[in-house]
Amino acid sequence: MVLATMLKSGVSLEFYVILATILFTIGVLGVLIRKNAIIILMCVELMLNAVNLLMVAFSTYHGTGDAQVFVFFIMVVAAAEATVGLSILVLLYRNRKTVDVGMFNKLKG
Amino acid sequence: MLALIILFLTALVTLFVGFAKKPLLTLSLSVLGLLGTAAALICQWYHPSDFLSSYEGVNMDGFAILFSLVAIIFTILIIFSGFEQFKSRLDHTADYIGLLIFSLFGAIVMVSFQDMFMFFLGLEILSIPIYVMAGARKDDPLSSESSLKYFITGAFATGILLFGIAWLYGATGTFKIYEIQQFFMEAEQISSLAYVGLLFILSAFLFKIGAAPFHFWSPDVYDGAPAPVTGFMAAVVKLGAFGAFIKLFTIAFSELYDFWMPALTFLAILTMFVGNLSAIRQVRFKRLLAYSSIAHVGYSLITMVVLTNNSALNLWYYLFSYGFATIALITVQMIVNDREDRIEAFKGLGRANPFVGFVAVVALLALAGVPPLMGFFGKFLIFADAISQNPALIAVALLNSGIGIFYYLRTVIVILQKPGVDNEIEQSEFKTTPLQLIVLGICVLAMLFGGGLLMVH
């Protein structure tokens, strides 16, 4: 029954917002908890994609196209960031032979 | 707009001139381009419309021009003082300079944005080259480590910022900062979405400017990055981030002042204490600079807590004075060139090379805020503006200045000591290059006579 009403009226904004918030939280927790730098990079991407979803949902809600254009900018920047991030990781792997962020503790004090 | 186009072309040309492997040619072309940009900005100041001024995303108003000009001056100084290091790797001389200029482009976009598109793009154009530059010493694990730390915190902050922008868009339905302001003025009841967005954007800014409790990355990154990049981060990145911060919060969020002011008051106090108290026990020079920069972020935040008509100008003047002192100190650090960057390595600098020692002492005193120097006037403007509204905050700030004087003076004493008292630390030769001497000369003149700018102010 619930599914039928949802299909009829379209999925309401709340569901998108909740889904985006959950995805964003998973991304944040991943960045904070995981030790593998590549996983951290993926979690950052997850955060950005949660934002994309939220942007598109709000854009449809407001009936303006601004935010959908914003999504493209976010995608471009995310690609640039991923490129730079992966190159930094390769560089670090050459120097230290590991991508475990727990091992990168030479700088402290 | 014209200034941005010139700057972009300068960066591009600089990158391609790099193929010629002639460092001096690269240097002169890039500096020429930067001067051209500055000239275009000054023209803009006197003739406020140019052929692209109808574009709404970027507006070169007086505020943006002042911040941009200072950012350009700082970038030229950093290119000069770091040229010796850039030149040592001939393949990459142009890359260093080109990336610095691209980053400067981002800083200028960040102080002149009119909507969230440009703000976000400016922030990323500012940050991404710096992630690369921080790891510029490719065979040094410390440099790569600092690069990764900066990248992860930066990318995380970007995610948080975007999340905040999305919520704000959900509440207001627009990305333009003046329309957001309009919305808050007219709204009878502001939905909680807007507050969520505001908090996320605020945390992202605190990450970028390195304010407590989000400061933890900055000492590590400053320490590991090559010295010129550290100088750039301290001077130009901070300038861009603070420019965007005050612009966004005084325009878009001006109606929510009562909501964010208490939070910022608390954060300013926390930042000052964290910066100053941690700086006391530092033995490495760049870490000392990093904690001192955190403390200075705390003082700068006072301009945002106590908003008056002069806030933006006071902030500008403060960052101006802070930047000169920091660039001078970073240049001195490059001249001392100690492998482990110990403060003890500065011992005897005052006798071995009186001019460099003098500049270092002046810069440290300027950071401490000793009267005839520019740093004092910066602090004085901020405190004098705020004292009638929030005397308790100024009392805390003065207490912190007192703590600050302790560690700055300790470093001054090290510089003035006799060299070679203990044999553990081998004496460095304090080699200088003419360009570094020019930078030091400009910085010391600015610090000694920068108070004169107040006449115009």
Chai-1 contact restraints between the chains, C-beta under 6 A:
chainA,res_idxA,chainB,res_idxB,connection_type,confidence,min_distance_angstrom,max_distance_angstrom,comment,restraint_id
A,F24,B,F163,contact,1.0,0.0,6.0,A-B,restraint_1
A,V31,B,F156,contact,1.0,0.0,6.0,A-B,restraint_2
A,V44,B,A155,contact,1.0,0.0,6.0,A-B,restraint_3
A,V44,B,G159,contact,1.0,0.0,6.0,A-B,restraint_4
A,M47,B,G159,contact,1.0,0.0,6.0,A-B,restraint_5
A,L48,B,G159,contact,1.0,0.0,6.0,A-B,restraint_6
A,V51,B,L162,contact,1.0,0.0,6.0,A-B,restraint_7
A,V51,B,F163,contact,1.0,0.0,6.0,A-B,restraint_8
A,V51,B,A166,contact,1.0,0.0,6.0,A-B,restraint_9
A,L54,B,A166,contact,1.0,0.0,6.0,A-B,restraint_10
A,M55,B,A166,contact,1.0,0.0,6.0,A-B,restraint_11
A,F58,B,Y169,contact,1.0,0.0,6.0,A-B,restraint_12
A,F58,B,G170,contact,1.0,0.0,6.0,A-B,restraint_13
A,H62,B,G173,contact,1.0,0.0,6.0,A-B,restraint_14
A,D66,B,F175,contact,1.0,0.0,6.0,A-B,restraint_15
A,A67,B,Y169,contact,1.0,0.0,6.0,A-B,restraint_16
A,V77,B,E124,contact,1.0,0.0,6.0,A-B,restraint_17
A,A80,B,I128,contact,1.0,0.0,6.0,A-B,restraint_18
A,E81,B,A155,contact,1.0,0.0,6.0,A-B,restraint_19
A,V84,B,I128,contact,1.0,0.0,6.0,A-B,restraint_20
A,V84,B,Y131,contact,1.0,0.0,6.0,A-B,restraint_21
A,G85,B,F151,contact,1.0,0.0,6.0,A-B,restraint_22
A,I88,B,G135,contact,1.0,0.0,6.0,A-B,restraint_23
A,I88,B,S147,contact,1.0,0.0,6.0,A-B,restraint_24
A,I88,B,L148,contact,1.0,0.0,6.0,A-B,restraint_25
A,I88,B,F151,contact,1.0,0.0,6.0,A-B,restraint_26
A,L91,B,G135,contact,1.0,0.0,6.0,A-B,restraint_27
A,L91,B,S144,contact,1.0,0.0,6.0,A-B,restraint_28
A,L92,B,S144,contact,1.0,0.0,6.0,A-B,restraint_29
A,L92,B,L148,contact,1.0,0.0,6.0,A-B,restraint_30
A,N95,B,P141,contact,1.0,0.0,6.0,A-B,restraint_31
A,N95,B,S144,contact,1.0,0.0,6.0,A-B,restraint_32
A,R96,B,P141,contact,1.0,0.0,6.0,A-B,restraint_33
A,F104,B,E145,contact,1.0,0.0,6.0,A-B,restraint_34
A,K106,B,L142,contact,1.0,0.0,6.0,A-B,restraint_35
A,K106,B,E145,contact,1.0,0.0,6.0,A-B,restraint_36
A,L107,B,E145,contact,1.0,0.0,6.0,A-B,restraint_37
A,L107,B,D220,contact,1.0,0.0,6.0,A-B,restraint_38
A,L107,B,D223,contact,1.0,0.0,6.0,A-B,restraint_39
A,L107,B,G224,contact,1.0,0.0,6.0,A-B,restraint_40
